[in-house]
Amino acid sequence: MHGFGHIEIPSTNVEKSKKFFSAVFGWTFSHLSDIDYTIIHTGKHPNGGFELMKRIPKKGQVIPYIEVEDIDTTLKLIRKAHGKVLMKKSPVGAMGWRSQFETPDGVVLSLWQSVPKQ
């Protein structure tokens, strides 16, 4: 079974977003300078991150990531089930890979594959 592993929230100003979510929900944050990304620590799973953007998109504002063991295999299953691949498998630093797809009825979701633990 595959569960949600990460939720990404767009932000035009990460510092303002951190201040807001900290004040409202008590969340904490850490910055990954190698990929210029801010991780959200909710205290529960899943956690999330802020994706810095010039403008907040009108569609697909919050991006949930579904954890999978093999993105390539999952993308084949998505195509076979008449879904559409929007972003091919892409590396995210040394942490893993991501991809994005659209369901047959237009819902946009993302996939996450972690680097195997050694």
Beta strands, then each sheet from edge to edge (+ up, - down):
strand 1: 4-11
strand 2: 28-32
strand 3: 37-41
strand 4: 47-52
strand 5: 63-67
strand 6: 84-92
strand 7: 96-102
strand 8: 108-114
sheet 1: 2+ 3- 4+ 1+ 5- 8- 7+ 6-
end
